[in-house]
Amino acid sequence: MARMLPLAAVVLALGATAFIAPQATPTSTALGARRSARSAPQAAKASSLTGSSVGLGLAAVSVGLALARCSLTQRRLRLAGKDIPRNKELAYALICSVYGVGKTTAFKICVDTALDPHKIVNELSEEEEIRLAEEIEKYTLENPLRRMYKANCKVLVEIKHRRGVRMAKGLPVRFQRSKTNNRNARKLNPGRF
């Protein structure tokens, strides 16, 4: 099994010029690279730092600082008792991680809190996270919603409603065809209660 190298060792092995001052190629300038937007002092500084030992040390330090900054700013975001992934867009992260939040609810939460639904979760400020948590507390989500759904189904079974009877038998509830279809459902889900 291969041993994993620390990122600083990989940076040192690759060299520093790629991390400090990427050189403009004819293709990149033709495609409209922002090389010209760099000011003259910055360009001179970048070209002087492409030396072997100085650039190598600065690259390792800058990558190390970036890693330290990422690890320090990575706070956990817990909403409705679930960890929200920080690398996804806000609406999509809510849809994927919180039971009871679908597309409509996620976008409604974003509109009510005046947040961009396409903003990455990691870019949220603490104040925005607090607003988001306060808005999500207004909804019935996760385990309370699951308990409520289970209790509603149990009532239907107890009063022997048509839907409750079909739930107990493991058959489709909403008038789907069951003469030939739903074979796997009938085999794998013998009954909900």
Phi and psi restraints in degrees (value plus and minus 20) as a CYANA .aco file:
   2 ALA   PHI     -93.5   -53.5
   2 ALA   PSI     120.9   160.9
   3 ARG   PHI    -106.0   -66.0
   3 ARG   PSI     115.6   155.6
   4 MET   PHI     -98.0   -58.0
   4 MET   PSI     113.4   153.4
   5 LEU   PHI    -111.3   -71.3
   5 LEU   PSI     125.3   165.3
   6 PRO   PHI     -85.1   -45.1
   6 PRO   PSI     134.6   174.6
   7 LEU   PHI     -82.6   -42.6
   7 LEU   PSI     -54.4   -14.4
   8 ALA   PHI     -83.1   -43.1
   8 ALA   PSI     -57.9   -17.9
   9 ALA   PHI     -87.0   -47.0
   9 ALA   PSI     -56.9   -16.9
  10 VAL   PHI     -86.3   -46.3
  10 VAL   PSI     -60.4   -20.4
  11 VAL   PHI     -83.1   -43.1
  11 VAL   PSI     -63.6   -23.6
  12 LEU   PHI     -84.4   -44.4
  12 LEU   PSI     -57.0   -17.0
  13 ALA   PHI     -90.6   -50.6
  13 ALA   PSI     -56.7   -16.7
  14 LEU   PHI     -96.6   -56.6
  14 LEU   PSI     -47.8    -7.8
  15 GLY   PHI      82.1   122.1
  15 GLY   PSI     139.0   179.0
  16 ALA   PHI    -115.6   -75.6
  16 ALA   PSI     -38.2     1.8
  17 THR   PHI     -84.0   -44.0
  17 THR   PSI     -50.0   -10.0
  18 ALA   PHI     -91.3   -51.3
  18 ALA   PSI     -46.2    -6.2
  19 PHE   PHI    -111.2   -71.2
  19 PHE   PSI     -44.5    -4.5
  20 ILE   PHI    -118.3   -78.3
  20 ILE   PSI     -76.2   -36.2
  21 ALA   PHI    -154.7  -114.7
  21 ALA   PSI      69.1   109.1
  22 PRO   PHI     -86.9   -46.9
  22 PRO   PSI     112.4   152.4
  23 GLN   PHI    -101.4   -61.4
  23 GLN   PSI     122.2   162.2
  24 ALA   PHI     -97.4   -57.4
  24 ALA   PSI     113.0   153.0
  25 THR   PHI    -122.1   -82.1
  25 THR   PSI     142.3   182.3
  26 PRO   PHI     -77.7   -37.7
  26 PRO   PSI     -54.4   -14.4
  27 THR   PHI     -87.4   -47.4
  27 THR   PSI     -64.0   -24.0
  28 SER   PHI     -87.8   -47.8
  28 SER   PSI     -56.0   -16.0
  29 THR   PHI     -91.8   -51.8
  29 THR   PSI     -51.9   -11.9
  30 ALA   PHI     -89.3   -49.3
  30 ALA   PSI     -52.5   -12.5
  31 LEU   PHI    -103.2   -63.2
  31 LEU   PSI     -18.0    22.0
  32 GLY   PHI      69.9   109.9
  32 GLY   PSI      19.5    59.5
  33 ALA   PHI     -85.2   -45.2
  33 ALA   PSI     135.5   175.5
  34 ARG   PHI    -110.5   -70.5
  34 ARG   PSI      17.8    57.8
  35 ARG   PHI     -86.9   -46.9
  35 ARG   PSI     -57.8   -17.8
  36 SER   PHI     -93.2   -53.2
  36 SER   PSI     -38.2     1.8
  37 ALA   PHI     -93.7   -53.7
  37 ALA   PSI     -36.0     4.0
  38 ARG   PHI     -93.9   -53.9
  38 ARG   PSI     115.6   155.6
  39 SER   PHI     -92.9   -52.9
  39 SER   PSI     143.6   183.6
  40 ALA   PHI     -81.9   -41.9
  40 ALA   PSI     -64.3   -24.3
  41 PRO   PHI     -83.5   -43.5
  41 PRO   PSI     -57.5   -17.5
  42 GLN   PHI     -86.6   -46.6
  42 GLN   PSI     -60.0   -20.0
  43 ALA   PHI     -85.8   -45.8
  43 ALA   PSI     -61.4   -21.4
  44 ALA   PHI     -85.6   -45.6
  44 ALA   PSI     -60.7   -20.7
  45 LYS   PHI     -84.5   -44.5
  45 LYS   PSI     -63.2   -23.2
  46 ALA   PHI     -85.9   -45.9
  46 ALA   PSI     -59.4   -19.4
  47 SER   PHI     -91.4   -51.4
  47 SER   PSI     -50.2   -10.2
  48 SER   PHI     -96.8   -56.8
  48 SER   PSI     -41.3    -1.3
  49 LEU   PHI    -107.9   -67.9
  49 LEU   PSI     -16.0    24.0
  50 THR   PHI    -103.6   -63.6
  50 THR   PSI     -10.4    29.6
  51 GLY   PHI     -85.9   -45.9
  51 GLY   PSI     145.5   185.5
  52 SER   PHI     -90.5   -50.5
  52 SER   PSI     -79.8   -39.8
  53 SER   PHI     -98.5   -58.5
  53 SER   PSI     -60.6   -20.6
  54 VAL   PHI     -85.6   -45.6
  54 VAL   PSI     -67.4   -27.4
  55 GLY   PHI     -84.2   -44.2
  55 GLY   PSI     -57.5   -17.5
  56 LEU   PHI     -84.4   -44.4
  56 LEU   PSI     -64.5   -24.5
  57 GLY   PHI     -86.7   -46.7
  57 GLY   PSI     -62.0   -22.0
  58 LEU   PHI     -86.1   -46.1
  58 LEU   PSI     -56.1   -16.1
  59 ALA   PHI     -85.3   -45.3
  59 ALA   PSI     -63.8   -23.8
  60 ALA   PHI     -83.8   -43.8
  60 ALA   PSI     -61.2   -21.2
  61 VAL   PHI     -86.3   -46.3
  61 VAL   PSI     -64.4   -24.4
  62 SER   PHI     -86.8   -46.8
  62 SER   PSI     -58.6   -18.6
  63 VAL   PHI     -88.0   -48.0
  63 VAL   PSI     -60.0   -20.0
  64 GLY   PHI     -82.5   -42.5
  64 GLY   PSI     -62.1   -22.1
  65 LEU   PHI     -85.1   -45.1
  65 LEU   PSI     -59.3   -19.3
  66 ALA   PHI     -84.2   -44.2
  66 ALA   PSI     -61.0   -21.0
  67 LEU   PHI     -85.7   -45.7
  67 LEU   PSI     -61.8   -21.8
  68 ALA   PHI     -83.8   -43.8
  68 ALA   PSI     -61.0   -21.0
  69 ARG   PHI     -83.5   -43.5
  69 ARG   PSI     -61.5   -21.5
  70 CYS   PHI     -84.0   -44.0
  70 CYS   PSI     -63.0   -23.0
  71 SER   PHI     -90.9   -50.9
  71 SER   PSI     -49.8    -9.8
  72 LEU   PHI     -97.4   -57.4
  72 LEU   PSI     -55.1   -15.1
  73 THR   PHI    -107.7   -67.7
  73 THR   PSI     -26.8    13.2
  74 GLN   PHI     -99.7   -59.7
  74 GLN   PSI      63.9   103.9
  75 ARG   PHI    -104.9   -64.9
  75 ARG   PSI     131.8   171.8
  76 ARG   PHI     -99.8   -59.8
  76 ARG   PSI     117.9   157.9
  77 LEU   PHI    -133.1   -93.1
  77 LEU   PSI      91.9   131.9
  78 ARG   PHI    -132.5   -92.5
  78 ARG   PSI     101.9   141.9
  79 LEU   PHI    -146.8  -106.8
  79 LEU   PSI     111.3   151.3
  80 ALA   PHI      36.3    76.3
  80 ALA   PSI      14.1    54.1
  81 GLY   PHI      58.5    98.5
  81 GLY   PSI      -9.9    30.1
  82 LYS   PHI    -143.5  -103.5
  82 LYS   PSI     125.9   165.9
  83 ASP   PHI     -96.0   -56.0
  83 ASP   PSI     110.3   150.3
  84 ILE   PHI    -116.0   -76.0
  84 ILE   PSI     108.8   148.8
  85 PRO   PHI     -84.4   -44.4
  85 PRO   PSI     113.9   153.9
  86 ARG   PHI    -105.6   -65.6
  86 ARG   PSI     -33.2     6.8
  87 ASN   PHI    -117.1   -77.1
  87 ASN   PSI     -12.5    27.5
  88 LYS   PHI    -132.3   -92.3
  88 LYS   PSI     145.8   185.8
  89 GLU   PHI     -87.6   -47.6
  89 GLU   PSI     131.9   171.9
  90 LEU   PHI     -78.1   -38.1
  90 LEU   PSI     -72.6   -32.6
  91 ALA   PHI     -82.9   -42.9
  91 ALA   PSI     -63.8   -23.8
  92 TYR   PHI     -86.3   -46.3
  92 TYR   PSI     -57.6   -17.6
  93 ALA   PHI     -84.8   -44.8
  93 ALA   PSI     -59.4   -19.4
  94 LEU   PHI     -85.8   -45.8
  94 LEU   PSI     -62.3   -22.3
  95 ILE   PHI     -81.8   -41.8
  95 ILE   PSI     -64.0   -24.0
  96 CYS   PHI     -95.3   -55.3
  96 CYS   PSI     -50.0   -10.0
  97 SER   PHI    -129.6   -89.6
  97 SER   PSI     -39.0     1.0
  98 VAL   PHI    -131.3   -91.3
  98 VAL   PSI     101.3   141.3
  99 TYR   PHI     -89.5   -49.5
  99 TYR   PSI     107.5   147.5
 100 GLY   PHI      82.7   122.7
 100 GLY   PSI     -24.7    15.3
 101 VAL   PHI    -129.5   -89.5
 101 VAL   PSI      94.5   134.5
 102 GLY   PHI    -124.4   -84.4
 102 GLY   PSI    -186.2  -146.2
 103 LYS   PHI     -82.9   -42.9
 103 LYS   PSI     -67.4   -27.4
 104 THR   PHI     -83.0   -43.0
 104 THR   PSI     -66.3   -26.3
 105 THR   PHI     -85.2   -45.2
 105 THR   PSI     -60.6   -20.6
 106 ALA   PHI     -82.0   -42.0
 106 ALA   PSI     -65.4   -25.4
 107 PHE   PHI     -89.6   -49.6
 107 PHE   PSI     -53.4   -13.4
 108 LYS   PHI     -85.8   -45.8
 108 LYS   PSI     -60.8   -20.8
 109 ILE   PHI     -82.1   -42.1
 109 ILE   PSI     -63.1   -23.1
 110 CYS   PHI     -84.3   -44.3
 110 CYS   PSI     -60.1   -20.1
 111 VAL   PHI     -87.8   -47.8
 111 VAL   PSI     -62.9   -22.9
 112 ASP   PHI     -85.4   -45.4
 112 ASP   PSI     -50.4   -10.4
 113 THR   PHI    -115.0   -75.0
 113 THR   PSI     -16.8    23.2
 114 ALA   PHI      38.3    78.3
 114 ALA   PSI      22.7    62.7
 115 LEU   PHI    -133.8   -93.8
 115 LEU   PSI     129.1   169.1
 116 ASP   PHI     -95.4   -55.4
 116 ASP   PSI     102.6   142.6
 117 PRO   PHI     -86.4   -46.4
 117 PRO   PSI     -37.8     2.2
 118 HIS   PHI    -118.0   -78.0
 118 HIS   PSI     -12.4    27.6
 119 LYS   PHI     -97.2   -57.2
 119 LYS   PSI     119.1   159.1
 120 ILE   PHI     -89.0   -49.0
 120 ILE   PSI     118.9   158.9
 121 VAL   PHI     -80.0   -40.0
 121 VAL   PSI     -55.2   -15.2
 122 ASN   PHI     -86.1   -46.1
 122 ASN   PSI     -40.3    -0.3
 123 GLU   PHI    -107.8   -67.8
 123 GLU   PSI     -20.5    19.5
 124 LEU   PHI     -93.1   -53.1
 124 LEU   PSI     120.8   160.8
 125 SER   PHI    -101.7   -61.7
 125 SER   PSI     149.4   189.4
 126 GLU   PHI     -83.8   -43.8
 126 GLU   PSI     -58.0   -18.0
 127 GLU   PHI     -84.4   -44.4
 127 GLU   PSI     -59.9   -19.9
 128 GLU   PHI     -86.9   -46.9
 128 GLU   PSI     -57.4   -17.4
 129 GLU   PHI     -84.7   -44.7
 129 GLU   PSI     -58.4   -18.4
 130 ILE   PHI     -86.4   -46.4
 130 ILE   PSI     -64.2   -24.2
 131 ARG   PHI     -79.2   -39.2
 131 ARG   PSI     -61.6   -21.6
 132 LEU   PHI     -84.4   -44.4
 132 LEU   PSI     -63.3   -23.3
 133 ALA   PHI     -84.2   -44.2
 133 ALA   PSI     -60.9   -20.9
 134 GLU   PHI     -84.4   -44.4
 134 GLU   PSI     -57.8   -17.8
 135 GLU   PHI     -90.2   -50.2
 135 GLU   PSI     -58.9   -18.9
 136 ILE   PHI     -89.9   -49.9
 136 ILE   PSI     -48.2    -8.2
 137 GLU   PHI     -84.2   -44.2
 137 GLU   PSI     -39.3     0.7
 138 LYS   PHI     -94.0   -54.0
 138 LYS   PSI     -36.7     3.3
 139 TYR   PHI    -120.7   -80.7
 139 TYR   PSI     133.9   173.9
 140 THR   PHI    -109.9   -69.9
 140 THR   PSI      92.9   132.9
 141 LEU   PHI    -156.0  -116.0
 141 LEU   PSI     148.6   188.6
 142 GLU   PHI      35.8    75.8
 142 GLU   PSI    -151.1  -111.1
 143 ASN   PHI     -82.1   -42.1
 143 ASN   PSI     -61.1   -21.1
 144 PRO   PHI     -79.9   -39.9
 144 PRO   PSI     -57.5   -17.5
 145 LEU   PHI     -87.9   -47.9
 145 LEU   PSI     -60.6   -20.6
 146 ARG   PHI     -82.4   -42.4
 146 ARG   PSI     -64.3   -24.3
 147 ARG   PHI     -82.8   -42.8
 147 ARG   PSI     -60.6   -20.6
 148 MET   PHI     -83.9   -43.9
 148 MET   PSI     -62.9   -22.9
 149 TYR   PHI     -83.2   -43.2
 149 TYR   PSI     -64.0   -24.0
 150 LYS   PHI     -84.0   -44.0
 150 LYS   PSI     -60.9   -20.9
 151 ALA   PHI     -85.1   -45.1
 151 ALA   PSI     -60.3   -20.3
 152 ASN   PHI     -83.2   -43.2
 152 ASN   PSI     -61.4   -21.4
 153 CYS   PHI     -85.7   -45.7
 153 CYS   PSI     -59.3   -19.3
 154 LYS   PHI     -84.5   -44.5
 154 LYS   PSI     -57.4   -17.4
 155 VAL   PHI     -83.1   -43.1
 155 VAL   PSI     -62.4   -22.4
 156 LEU   PHI     -82.8   -42.8
 156 LEU   PSI     -56.7   -16.7
 157 VAL   PHI     -89.7   -49.7
 157 VAL   PSI     -62.1   -22.1
 158 GLU   PHI     -85.6   -45.6
 158 GLU   PSI     -58.4   -18.4
 159 ILE   PHI    -106.1   -66.1
 159 ILE   PSI     -17.8    22.2
 160 LYS   PHI      37.7    77.7
 160 LYS   PSI      21.6    61.6
 161 HIS   PHI     -89.3   -49.3
 161 HIS   PSI     135.4   175.4
 162 ARG   PHI     -74.3   -34.3
 162 ARG   PSI     -63.5   -23.5
 163 ARG   PHI     -84.8   -44.8
 163 ARG   PSI     -60.4   -20.4
 164 GLY   PHI     -84.4   -44.4
 164 GLY   PSI     -60.3   -20.3
 165 VAL   PHI     -83.5   -43.5
 165 VAL   PSI     -63.8   -23.8
 166 ARG   PHI     -89.1   -49.1
 166 ARG   PSI     -53.6   -13.6
 167 MET   PHI     -83.3   -43.3
 167 MET   PSI     -64.2   -24.2
 168 ALA   PHI     -84.0   -44.0
 168 ALA   PSI     -53.2   -13.2
 169 LYS   PHI    -103.7   -63.7
 169 LYS   PSI     -30.9     9.1
 170 GLY   PHI      60.1   100.1
 170 GLY   PSI       3.3    43.3
 171 LEU   PHI    -118.6   -78.6
 171 LEU   PSI     142.8   182.8
 172 PRO   PHI     -84.3   -44.3
 172 PRO   PSI     123.1   163.1
 173 VAL   PHI    -115.2   -75.2
 173 VAL   PSI     -50.5   -10.5
 174 ARG   PHI    -119.7   -79.7
 174 ARG   PSI      30.2    70.2
 175 PHE   PHI      42.0    82.0
 175 PHE   PSI       7.4    47.4
 176 GLN   PHI     -97.3   -57.3
 176 GLN   PSI     140.0   180.0
 177 ARG   PHI     -88.0   -48.0
 177 ARG   PSI     116.4   156.4
 178 SER   PHI    -151.2  -111.2
 178 SER   PSI     -14.1    25.9
 179 LYS   PHI     -90.1   -50.1
 179 LYS   PSI     -64.9   -24.9
 180 THR   PHI    -136.9   -96.9
 180 THR   PSI     -48.0    -8.0
 181 ASN   PHI    -110.1   -70.1
 181 ASN   PSI    -198.0  -158.0
 182 ASN   PHI      45.2    85.2
 182 ASN   PSI       4.8    44.8
 183 ARG   PHI     -86.4   -46.4
 183 ARG   PSI     -64.6   -24.6
 184 ASN   PHI     -85.3   -45.3
 184 ASN   PSI     -59.7   -19.7
 185 ALA   PHI     -83.0   -43.0
 185 ALA   PSI     -60.7   -20.7
 186 ARG   PHI     -89.1   -49.1
 186 ARG   PSI     -51.9   -11.9
 187 LYS   PHI     -98.5   -58.5
 187 LYS   PSI     -63.5   -23.5
 188 LEU   PHI    -106.4   -66.4
 188 LEU   PSI     -47.1    -7.1
 189 ASN   PHI    -138.3   -98.3
 189 ASN   PSI      59.1    99.1
 190 PRO   PHI     -83.4   -43.4
 190 PRO   PSI     -48.9    -8.9
 191 GLY   PHI    -199.7  -159.7
 191 GLY   PSI     124.6   164.6
 192 ARG   PHI    -100.1   -60.1
 192 ARG   PSI     -44.9    -4.9
